[in-house]
Amino acid sequence: MEPLYESDIGPISPIDILYGHRGFIAQGNEYMAHKGGFTYSVLDRAFYEAGFKIRYGGRRPAAWDLFIVAFKQDKSDEEIKKIALQFLPEEFH
């Protein structure tokens, strides 16, 4: 319940990350409620099991976020990187 960090919308606690920001949900924005939570290995496995052959991404523990770009069809390493880097933070370049 203790805040992990301060954001533009106020303090963010682990419970907000897992289930959605309590302030927005309390205001009636139930669509903001998260229906699940992932570690990177669980997210990667879910994409793999859904048929995505190629997955490129990672996590930033200090920022509490995960990133993945996935492809169902074969692509060259050059194509994967060119597409993925459009969506991934600088640390993944």
C-alpha positions, 0 to 999 in steps of 0.5 A: 500500500505504500507508494513506490513513486510519485506520478503526474496523477499522484502516488503509485503503490504496488496495488495500483500497478497490479489492479489499476489506479485506485483513484480512477476506479473510485471515481467510477472508471471501472474500465481502468481496472486491470484484469491481470498482472505479468512478470516479463517471463509470464508475458513472454510465455503468454505470447509464445503460447498464443503462437508468436514465434518471435518476441523482442522486449524486456523490463525496466525494474526501476520504472516498473514497466514491461515491453514486448513486440511480437511477431507470428511470422518469420522476420530477419533480425534486421526487420525485427529490430527496425520494427521493435525499436519504434516502440521500445524505450531507448534502453532497448536500442 
